[in-house]
Every structure is written in C-alpha cells, then in structure tokens.
Amino acid sequence: MSSDRGTGRGVLEEELTDLRAAPDVPWLTIVWNDPVNLMNYVARVFREYFGYPQHEADRLMLLVHHEGKAVVASGPREEMEHHVHSMHGYGLWATVARFDA
C-alpha cells in the first residue's frame, strides 16, 4: 500500500475514510431493459412498488424500453440496495450505482 508522505496514510485508507464520512451520498436504483418482461408489467411494478402515478410509471418504463435503463429511485445506499433486491423479486434486472454529479 502506498502512503502519502505528509500524513503516512495510505491511499486506500483515505478512500475508505471518505466513504465512511459520507455514507448517505446519493445512490441510485437503476432498472435495465430485458427481453423477458412486458412493458405494461414493468409500469405496473413501478406503480405498485414505488407508488408512482400512472404517467410517471409509464415514462420510466419507456425510458427502460427505449434507452435501455432508467433511474427509478435515489437515496442512501442501504435503501437503494433494498429496492434492487425487491426489483429482483419482481423479476426485473436492477442495480445500485453511486450518483456522480
């Protein structure tokens, strides 16, 4: 492990400290397009699970369909991981990503 000359702290240690200092940095739940699920099913999942109104659920579903993915939620990492797990339970392909502005 390399270290900073002035502090004696390793680069990896600094990165881990930065992550611990800001654990609730915005994270994203991303739903990806797949060849299995019908568009109306995906929109229904967005309405039922996230509580989106019909027009927003349809807009997100169309992003998934046409763009290949859509960000369906953002927030603390643990919450986004829970959403991803739930999306997998519905048979949707979803991942967590860190928000980088």
A tleap script that builds the chain and sets N, CA, C and O, in Angstrom:
source leaprc.protein.ff14SB
mol = sequence {
  NMET SER SER ASP ARG GLY THR GLY ARG GLY
  VAL LEU GLU GLU GLU LEU THR ASP LEU ARG
  ALA ALA PRO ASP VAL PRO TRP LEU THR ILE
  VAL TRP ASN ASP PRO VAL ASN LEU MET ASN
  TYR VAL ALA ARG VAL PHE ARG GLU TYR PHE
  GLY TYR PRO GLN HIE GLU ALA ASP ARG LEU
  MET LEU LEU VAL HIE HIE GLU GLY LYS ALA
  VAL VAL ALA SER GLY PRO ARG GLU GLU MET
  GLU HIE HIE VAL HIE SER MET HIE GLY TYR
  GLY LEU TRP ALA THR VAL ALA ARG PHE ASP
  CALA
}
set mol.1.N position { 0.850 -1.164 0.000 }
set mol.1.CA position { 0.000 0.000 0.000 }
set mol.1.C position { 0.898 1.229 0.000 }
set mol.1.O position { 1.808 1.338 0.821 }
set mol.2.N position { 0.643 2.150 -0.918 }
set mol.2.CA position { 1.426 3.377 -0.924 }
set mol.2.C position { 0.847 4.349 0.094 }
set mol.2.O position { -0.328 4.263 0.452 }
set mol.3.N position { 1.669 5.261 0.548 }
set mol.3.CA position { 1.178 6.212 1.538 }
set mol.3.C position { 1.525 7.626 1.132 }
set mol.3.O position { 2.471 7.864 0.381 }
set mol.4.N position { 0.738 8.566 1.645 }
set mol.4.CA position { 1.048 9.976 1.453 }
set mol.4.C position { 2.261 10.296 2.305 }
set mol.4.O position { 2.360 9.832 3.440 }
set mol.5.N position { 3.177 11.075 1.780 }
set mol.5.CA position { 4.397 11.372 2.532 }
set mol.5.C position { 4.112 12.220 3.749 }
set mol.5.O position { 4.725 12.012 4.796 }
set mol.6.N position { 3.210 13.160 3.646 }
set mol.6.CA position { 2.975 14.060 4.759 }
set mol.6.C position { 2.161 13.441 5.876 }
set mol.6.O position { 2.370 13.774 7.043 }
set mol.7.N position { 1.243 12.552 5.551 }
set mol.7.CA position { 0.334 12.037 6.568 }
set mol.7.C position { 0.632 10.609 6.984 }
set mol.7.O position { 0.243 10.187 8.073 }
set mol.8.N position { 1.314 9.860 6.133 }
set mol.8.CA position { 1.559 8.470 6.435 }
set mol.8.C position { 0.336 7.598 6.188 }
set mol.8.O position { 0.391 6.387 6.399 }
set mol.9.N position { -0.766 8.196 5.746 }
set mol.9.CA position { -1.990 7.426 5.463 }
set mol.9.C position { -1.928 6.863 4.059 }
set mol.9.O position { -1.453 7.524 3.135 }
set mol.10.N position { -2.402 5.658 3.904 }
set mol.10.CA position { -2.434 5.044 2.590 }
set mol.10.C position { -3.572 5.599 1.751 }
set mol.10.O position { -4.564 6.097 2.285 }
set mol.11.N position { -3.425 5.512 0.436 }
set mol.11.CA position { -4.453 5.999 -0.485 }
set mol.11.C position { -5.759 5.241 -0.260 }
set mol.11.O position { -6.825 5.854 -0.210 }
set mol.12.N position { -5.690 3.927 -0.126 }
set mol.12.CA position { -6.894 3.133 0.098 }
set mol.12.C position { -7.566 3.538 1.404 }
set mol.12.O position { -8.792 3.633 1.469 }
set mol.13.N position { -6.783 3.772 2.428 }
set mol.13.CA position { -7.330 4.185 3.714 }
set mol.13.C position { -8.066 5.515 3.586 }
set mol.13.O position { -9.129 5.692 4.181 }
set mol.14.N position { -7.514 6.446 2.818 }
set mol.14.CA position { -8.174 7.734 2.607 }
set mol.14.C position { -9.499 7.553 1.884 }
set mol.14.O position { -10.493 8.185 2.242 }
set mol.15.N position { -9.521 6.689 0.864 }
set mol.15.CA position { -10.761 6.452 0.122 }
set mol.15.C position { -11.820 5.842 1.035 }
set mol.15.O position { -12.984 6.239 0.976 }
set mol.16.N position { -11.439 4.890 1.873 }
set mol.16.CA position { -12.395 4.275 2.788 }
set mol.16.C position { -12.904 5.293 3.803 }
set mol.16.O position { -14.087 5.291 4.141 }
set mol.17.N position { -12.032 6.152 4.286 }
set mol.17.CA position { -12.443 7.196 5.218 }
set mol.17.C position { -13.442 8.130 4.555 }
set mol.17.O position { -14.436 8.513 5.172 }
set mol.18.N position { -13.187 8.501 3.302 }
set mol.18.CA position { -14.109 9.368 2.574 }
set mol.18.C position { -15.478 8.718 2.451 }
set mol.18.O position { -16.493 9.397 2.609 }
set mol.19.N position { -15.530 7.422 2.174 }
set mol.19.CA position { -16.805 6.726 2.046 }
set mol.19.C position { -17.528 6.653 3.380 }
set mol.19.O position { -18.747 6.818 3.435 }
set mol.20.N position { -16.788 6.405 4.459 }
set mol.20.CA position { -17.416 6.347 5.781 }
set mol.20.C position { -17.918 7.716 6.213 }
set mol.20.O position { -18.933 7.815 6.902 }
set mol.21.N position { -17.220 8.770 5.815 }
set mol.21.CA position { -17.609 10.120 6.214 }
set mol.21.C position { -18.900 10.555 5.526 }
set mol.21.O position { -19.626 11.403 6.046 }
set mol.22.N position { -19.186 9.980 4.366 }
set mol.22.CA position { -20.384 10.366 3.627 }
set mol.22.C position { -21.144 9.119 3.175 }
set mol.22.O position { -21.275 8.889 1.973 }
set mol.23.N position { -21.654 8.302 4.119 }
set mol.23.CA position { -22.313 7.050 3.725 }
set mol.23.C position { -23.619 7.266 2.983 }
set mol.23.O position { -24.062 6.387 2.244 }
set mol.24.N position { -24.242 8.421 3.166 }
set mol.24.CA position { -25.523 8.668 2.508 }
set mol.24.C position { -25.386 9.500 1.252 }
set mol.24.O position { -26.349 10.118 0.798 }
set mol.25.N position { -24.179 9.516 0.686 }
set mol.25.CA position { -24.009 10.157 -0.619 }
set mol.25.C position { -25.064 9.550 -1.522 }
set mol.25.O position { -25.276 8.339 -1.475 }
set mol.26.N position { -25.723 10.336 -2.333 }
set mol.26.CA position { -26.812 9.759 -3.128 }
set mol.26.C position { -26.383 8.545 -3.955 }
set mol.26.O position { -25.363 8.545 -4.645 }
set mol.27.N position { -27.210 7.526 -3.847 }
set mol.27.CA position { -27.058 6.304 -4.630 }
set mol.27.C position { -28.319 6.166 -5.480 }
set mol.27.O position { -29.359 6.748 -5.168 }
set mol.28.N position { -28.214 5.398 -6.541 }
set mol.28.CA position { -29.311 5.253 -7.492 }
set mol.28.C position { -29.739 3.802 -7.614 }
set mol.28.O position { -28.920 2.887 -7.523 }
set mol.29.N position { -31.030 3.606 -7.820 }
set mol.29.CA position { -31.550 2.311 -8.242 }
set mol.29.C position { -31.842 2.429 -9.723 }
set mol.29.O position { -32.627 3.276 -10.149 }
set mol.30.N position { -31.202 1.571 -10.507 }
set mol.30.CA position { -31.356 1.585 -11.963 }
set mol.30.C position { -32.032 0.290 -12.388 }
set mol.30.O position { -31.599 -0.800 -12.014 }
set mol.31.N position { -33.095 0.417 -13.170 }
set mol.31.CA position { -33.752 -0.743 -13.753 }
set mol.31.C position { -33.349 -0.803 -15.225 }
set mol.31.O position { -33.402 0.199 -15.938 }
set mol.32.N position { -32.950 -1.979 -15.658 }
set mol.32.CA position { -32.424 -2.199 -17.014 }
set mol.32.C position { -33.447 -2.931 -17.872 }
set mol.32.O position { -34.286 -3.681 -17.372 }
set mol.33.N position { -33.357 -2.697 -19.154 }
set mol.33.CA position { -34.213 -3.393 -20.109 }
set mol.33.C position { -33.838 -4.876 -20.145 }
set mol.33.O position { -32.676 -5.238 -19.960 }
set mol.34.N position { -34.816 -5.707 -20.380 }
set mol.34.CA position { -34.568 -7.128 -20.535 }
set mol.34.C position { -35.525 -7.671 -21.590 }
set mol.34.O position { -36.537 -7.039 -21.894 }
set mol.35.N position { -35.215 -8.828 -22.144 }
set mol.35.CA position { -36.056 -9.384 -23.204 }
set mol.35.C position { -37.250 -10.178 -22.685 }
set mol.35.O position { -37.962 -10.795 -23.478 }
set mol.36.N position { -37.486 -10.179 -21.385 }
set mol.36.CA position { -38.488 -11.055 -20.796 }
set mol.36.C position { -39.770 -10.320 -20.411 }
set mol.36.O position { -40.863 -10.740 -20.792 }
set mol.37.N position { -39.646 -9.237 -19.665 }
set mol.37.CA position { -40.811 -8.587 -19.076 }
set mol.37.C position { -41.517 -7.656 -20.054 }
set mol.37.O position { -40.883 -6.902 -20.792 }
set mol.38.N position { -42.839 -7.728 -20.038 }
set mol.38.CA position { -43.643 -6.856 -20.886 }
set mol.38.C position { -43.660 -5.436 -20.312 }
set mol.38.O position { -43.532 -5.239 -19.104 }
set mol.39.N position { -43.820 -4.462 -21.193 }
set mol.39.CA position { -43.790 -3.067 -20.782 }
set mol.39.C position { -44.874 -2.751 -19.762 }
set mol.39.O position { -44.620 -2.027 -18.799 }
set mol.40.N position { -46.077 -3.282 -19.957 }
set mol.40.CA position { -47.152 -2.973 -19.001 }
set mol.40.C position { -46.870 -3.579 -17.629 }
set mol.40.O position { -47.295 -3.026 -16.614 }
set mol.41.N position { -46.164 -4.702 -17.582 }
set mol.41.CA position { -45.785 -5.301 -16.305 }
set mol.41.C position { -44.769 -4.405 -15.581 }
set mol.41.O position { -44.892 -4.167 -14.379 }
set mol.42.N position { -43.783 -3.921 -16.306 }
set mol.42.CA position { -42.763 -3.051 -15.708 }
set mol.42.C position { -43.418 -1.795 -15.140 }
set mol.42.O position { -43.112 -1.394 -14.017 }
set mol.43.N position { -44.312 -1.173 -15.898 }
set mol.43.CA position { -45.007 0.025 -15.421 }
set mol.43.C position { -45.837 -0.306 -14.171 }
set mol.43.O position { -45.890 0.487 -13.231 }
set mol.44.N position { -46.474 -1.465 -14.167 }
set mol.44.CA position { -47.271 -1.862 -13.001 }
set mol.44.C position { -46.394 -2.035 -11.763 }
set mol.44.O position { -46.783 -1.629 -10.667 }
set mol.45.N position { -45.217 -2.632 -11.928 }
set mol.45.CA position { -44.288 -2.780 -10.804 }
set mol.45.C position { -43.907 -1.399 -10.266 }
set mol.45.O position { -43.877 -1.199 -9.052 }
set mol.46.N position { -43.620 -0.458 -11.145 }
set mol.46.CA position { -43.246 0.899 -10.713 }
set mol.46.C position { -44.383 1.568 -9.948 }
set mol.46.O position { -44.146 2.281 -8.973 }
set mol.47.N position { -45.614 1.337 -10.390 }
set mol.47.CA position { -46.777 1.909 -9.685 }
set mol.47.C position { -46.954 1.240 -8.323 }
set mol.47.O position { -47.099 1.918 -7.306 }
set mol.48.N position { -46.943 -0.086 -8.309 }
set mol.48.CA position { -47.221 -0.820 -7.079 }
set mol.48.C position { -46.104 -0.686 -6.044 }
set mol.48.O position { -46.376 -0.450 -4.867 }
set mol.49.N position { -44.873 -0.833 -6.468 }
set mol.49.CA position { -43.767 -0.844 -5.506 }
set mol.49.C position { -43.364 0.576 -5.078 }
set mol.49.O position { -43.257 0.862 -3.886 }
set mol.50.N position { -43.142 1.456 -6.055 }
set mol.50.CA position { -42.674 2.803 -5.740 }
set mol.50.C position { -43.814 3.793 -5.506 }
set mol.50.O position { -43.594 4.878 -4.969 }
set mol.51.N position { -45.031 3.421 -5.908 }
set mol.51.CA position { -46.165 4.317 -5.732 }
set mol.51.C position { -46.237 5.429 -6.758 }
set mol.51.O position { -46.893 6.446 -6.534 }
set mol.52.N position { -45.563 5.239 -7.889 }
set mol.52.CA position { -45.604 6.271 -8.931 }
set mol.52.C position { -46.990 6.345 -9.546 }
set mol.52.O position { -47.652 5.320 -9.709 }
set mol.53.N position { -47.442 7.561 -9.892 }
set mol.53.CA position { -48.696 7.665 -10.639 }
set mol.53.C position { -48.507 7.057 -12.038 }
set mol.53.O position { -47.382 6.880 -12.505 }
set mol.54.N position { -49.604 6.749 -12.677 }
set mol.54.CA position { -49.572 6.075 -13.983 }
set mol.54.C position { -48.642 6.763 -14.978 }
set mol.54.O position { -47.821 6.100 -15.612 }
set mol.55.N position { -48.758 8.085 -15.122 }
set mol.55.CA position { -47.957 8.785 -16.143 }
set mol.55.C position { -46.451 8.696 -15.858 }
set mol.55.O position { -45.658 8.598 -16.794 }
set mol.56.N position { -46.043 8.729 -14.577 }
set mol.56.CA position { -44.627 8.625 -14.225 }
set mol.56.C position { -44.138 7.185 -14.401 }
set mol.56.O position { -43.026 6.966 -14.880 }
set mol.57.N position { -44.945 6.225 -14.026 }
set mol.57.CA position { -44.582 4.821 -14.217 }
set mol.57.C position { -44.412 4.518 -15.705 }
set mol.57.O position { -43.485 3.809 -16.097 }
set mol.58.N position { -45.305 5.056 -16.525 }
set mol.58.CA position { -45.197 4.861 -17.976 }
set mol.58.C position { -43.955 5.545 -18.542 }
set mol.58.O position { -43.276 4.989 -19.405 }
set mol.59.N position { -43.655 6.760 -18.050 }
set mol.59.CA position { -42.480 7.492 -18.531 }
set mol.59.C position { -41.203 6.710 -18.212 }
set mol.59.O position { -40.329 6.569 -19.066 }
set mol.60.N position { -41.099 6.204 -16.984 }
set mol.60.CA position { -39.920 5.422 -16.595 }
set mol.60.C position { -39.830 4.120 -17.377 }
set mol.60.O position { -38.746 3.718 -17.800 }
set mol.61.N position { -40.966 3.465 -17.568 }
set mol.61.CA position { -40.982 2.221 -18.338 }
set mol.61.C position { -40.502 2.478 -19.766 }
set mol.61.O position { -39.751 1.675 -20.321 }
set mol.62.N position { -40.932 3.599 -20.368 }
set mol.62.CA position { -40.499 3.914 -21.736 }
set mol.62.C position { -39.005 4.231 -21.795 }
set mol.62.O position { -38.346 3.921 -22.788 }
set mol.63.N position { -38.466 4.846 -20.742 }
set mol.63.CA position { -37.014 5.053 -20.685 }
set mol.63.C position { -36.290 3.712 -20.660 }
set mol.63.O position { -35.303 3.519 -21.369 }
set mol.64.N position { -36.780 2.794 -19.846 }
set mol.64.CA position { -36.184 1.460 -19.795 }
set mol.64.C position { -36.240 0.827 -21.178 }
set mol.64.O position { -35.253 0.262 -21.651 }
set mol.65.N position { -37.386 0.923 -21.818 }
set mol.65.CA position { -37.586 0.279 -23.123 }
set mol.65.C position { -36.735 0.913 -24.224 }
set mol.65.O position { -36.094 0.200 -24.995 }
set mol.66.N position { -36.725 2.239 -24.303 }
set mol.66.CA position { -36.051 2.929 -25.404 }
set mol.66.C position { -34.585 3.244 -25.133 }
set mol.66.O position { -33.763 3.180 -26.046 }
set mol.67.N position { -34.246 3.585 -23.892 }
set mol.67.CA position { -32.870 3.961 -23.559 }
set mol.67.C position { -32.074 2.794 -22.977 }
set mol.67.O position { -30.849 2.863 -22.879 }
set mol.68.N position { -32.766 1.729 -22.592 }
set mol.68.CA position { -32.096 0.565 -22.027 }
set mol.68.C position { -32.033 0.557 -20.516 }
set mol.68.O position { -31.691 -0.461 -19.914 }
set mol.69.N position { -32.363 1.698 -19.884 }
set mol.69.CA position { -32.336 1.767 -18.428 }
set mol.69.C position { -33.053 3.029 -17.977 }
set mol.69.O position { -33.287 3.951 -18.759 }
set mol.70.N position { -33.400 3.045 -16.675 }
set mol.70.CA position { -33.989 4.237 -16.065 }
set mol.70.C position { -33.634 4.249 -14.594 }
set mol.70.O position { -33.627 3.209 -13.935 }
set mol.71.N position { -33.338 5.437 -14.084 }
set mol.71.CA position { -33.150 5.623 -12.653 }
set mol.71.C position { -34.540 5.743 -12.045 }
set mol.71.O position { -35.296 6.654 -12.383 }
set mol.72.N position { -34.869 4.829 -11.155 }
set mol.72.CA position { -36.215 4.806 -10.586 }
set mol.72.C position { -36.268 5.296 -9.150 }
set mol.72.O position { -37.350 5.542 -8.618 }
set mol.73.N position { -35.083 5.444 -8.503 }
set mol.73.CA position { -35.049 5.948 -7.128 }
set mol.73.C position { -33.640 6.419 -6.817 }
set mol.73.O position { -32.674 5.995 -7.452 }
set mol.74.N position { -33.535 7.302 -5.829 }
set mol.74.CA position { -32.230 7.739 -5.346 }
set mol.74.C position { -32.319 7.956 -3.842 }
set mol.74.O position { -33.377 8.284 -3.305 }
set mol.75.N position { -31.190 7.766 -3.176 }
set mol.75.CA position { -31.161 7.931 -1.730 }
set mol.75.C position { -29.995 7.200 -1.119 }
set mol.75.O position { -29.018 6.910 -1.809 }
set mol.76.N position { -30.076 6.895 0.171 }
set mol.76.CA position { -28.994 6.188 0.855 }
set mol.76.C position { -28.770 4.801 0.260 }
set mol.76.O position { -29.707 4.156 -0.211 }
set mol.77.N position { -27.535 4.358 0.285 }
set mol.77.CA position { -27.166 3.091 -0.348 }
set mol.77.C position { -27.998 1.919 0.164 }
set mol.77.O position { -28.488 1.118 -0.631 }
set mol.78.N position { -28.161 1.810 1.469 }
set mol.78.CA position { -28.896 0.668 2.031 }
set mol.78.C position { -30.323 0.609 1.473 }
set mol.78.O position { -30.820 -0.465 1.136 }
set mol.79.N position { -30.964 1.753 1.381 }
set mol.79.CA position { -32.324 1.803 0.837 }
set mol.79.C position { -32.343 1.408 -0.636 }
set mol.79.O position { -33.250 0.703 -1.077 }
set mol.80.N position { -31.340 1.860 -1.404 }
set mol.80.CA position { -31.279 1.524 -2.825 }
set mol.80.C position { -31.003 0.031 -3.019 }
set mol.80.O position { -31.519 -0.584 -3.952 }
set mol.81.N position { -30.185 -0.548 -2.132 }
set mol.81.CA position { -29.948 -1.993 -2.200 }
set mol.81.C position { -31.229 -2.767 -1.917 }
set mol.81.O position { -31.483 -3.810 -2.520 }
set mol.82.N position { -32.031 -2.244 -0.993 }
set mol.82.CA position { -33.325 -2.880 -0.707 }
set mol.82.C position { -34.227 -2.818 -1.943 }
set mol.82.O position { -34.883 -3.803 -2.280 }
set mol.83.N position { -34.262 -1.668 -2.616 }
set mol.83.CA position { -35.073 -1.538 -3.835 }
set mol.83.C position { -34.613 -2.533 -4.902 }
set mol.83.O position { -35.435 -3.178 -5.554 }
set mol.84.N position { -33.294 -2.652 -5.076 }
set mol.84.CA position { -32.767 -3.579 -6.085 }
set mol.84.C position { -33.188 -5.005 -5.754 }
set mol.84.O position { -33.623 -5.750 -6.632 }
set mol.85.N position { -33.059 -5.378 -4.498 }
set mol.85.CA position { -33.475 -6.723 -4.078 }
set mol.85.C position { -34.964 -6.937 -4.389 }
set mol.85.O position { -35.361 -7.999 -4.867 }
set mol.86.N position { -35.772 -5.919 -4.112 }
set mol.86.CA position { -37.210 -6.019 -4.388 }
set mol.86.C position { -37.482 -6.134 -5.885 }
set mol.86.O position { -38.337 -6.915 -6.304 }
set mol.87.N position { -36.756 -5.355 -6.697 }
set mol.87.CA position { -36.943 -5.433 -8.153 }
set mol.87.C position { -36.592 -6.834 -8.651 }
set mol.87.O position { -37.264 -7.370 -9.532 }
set mol.88.N position { -35.545 -7.420 -8.090 }
set mol.88.CA position { -35.196 -8.797 -8.464 }
set mol.88.C position { -36.333 -9.747 -8.098 }
set mol.88.O position { -36.599 -10.708 -8.819 }
set mol.89.N position { -36.998 -9.478 -6.984 }
set mol.89.CA position { -38.142 -10.291 -6.588 }
set mol.89.C position { -39.287 -10.215 -7.580 }
set mol.89.O position { -40.058 -11.164 -7.722 }
set mol.90.N position { -39.397 -9.092 -8.264 }
set mol.90.CA position { -40.405 -8.930 -9.316 }
set mol.90.C position { -39.923 -9.481 -10.659 }
set mol.90.O position { -40.672 -9.492 -11.636 }
set mol.91.N position { -38.681 -9.932 -10.702 }
set mol.91.CA position { -38.132 -10.462 -11.947 }
set mol.91.C position { -37.524 -9.401 -12.845 }
set mol.91.O position { -37.271 -9.662 -14.022 }
set mol.92.N position { -37.283 -8.193 -12.305 }
set mol.92.CA position { -36.671 -7.130 -13.099 }
set mol.92.C position { -35.169 -7.099 -12.839 }
set mol.92.O position { -34.705 -7.442 -11.751 }
set mol.93.N position { -34.426 -6.685 -13.851 }
set mol.93.CA position { -32.985 -6.558 -13.737 }
set mol.93.C position { -32.686 -5.160 -13.201 }
set mol.93.O position { -33.010 -4.174 -13.862 }
set mol.94.N position { -32.084 -5.052 -12.032 }
set mol.94.CA position { -31.808 -3.754 -11.406 }
set mol.94.C position { -30.453 -3.789 -10.722 }
set mol.94.O position { -29.979 -4.837 -10.283 }
set mol.95.N position { -29.834 -2.598 -10.645 }
set mol.95.CA position { -28.546 -2.463 -9.985 }
set mol.95.C position { -28.517 -1.171 -9.167 }
set mol.95.O position { -29.357 -0.287 -9.333 }
set mol.96.N position { -27.522 -1.092 -8.279 }
set mol.96.CA position { -27.254 0.115 -7.499 }
set mol.96.C position { -26.030 0.788 -8.098 }
set mol.96.O position { -25.071 0.117 -8.478 }
set mol.97.N position { -26.062 2.112 -8.184 }
set mol.97.CA position { -24.908 2.872 -8.655 }
set mol.97.C position { -24.770 4.121 -7.800 }
set mol.97.O position { -25.756 4.686 -7.328 }
set mol.98.N position { -23.544 4.531 -7.616 }
set mol.98.CA position { -23.277 5.769 -6.884 }
set mol.98.C position { -23.556 6.944 -7.807 }
set mol.98.O position { -23.171 6.926 -8.976 }
set mol.99.N position { -24.222 7.959 -7.285 }
set mol.99.CA position { -24.514 9.156 -8.060 }
set mol.99.C position { -23.244 9.987 -8.160 }
set mol.99.O position { -22.682 10.401 -7.146 }
set mol.100.N position { -22.800 10.226 -9.369 }
set mol.100.CA position { -21.633 11.089 -9.613 }
set mol.100.C position { -22.090 12.276 -10.429 }
set mol.100.O position { -22.369 12.158 -11.622 }
set mol.101.N position { -22.162 13.418 -9.777 }
set mol.101.CA position { -22.634 14.631 -10.451 }
set mol.101.C position { -21.638 15.152 -11.444 }
set mol.101.O position { -21.887 16.168 -12.094 }
savepdb mol mol.pdb
quit
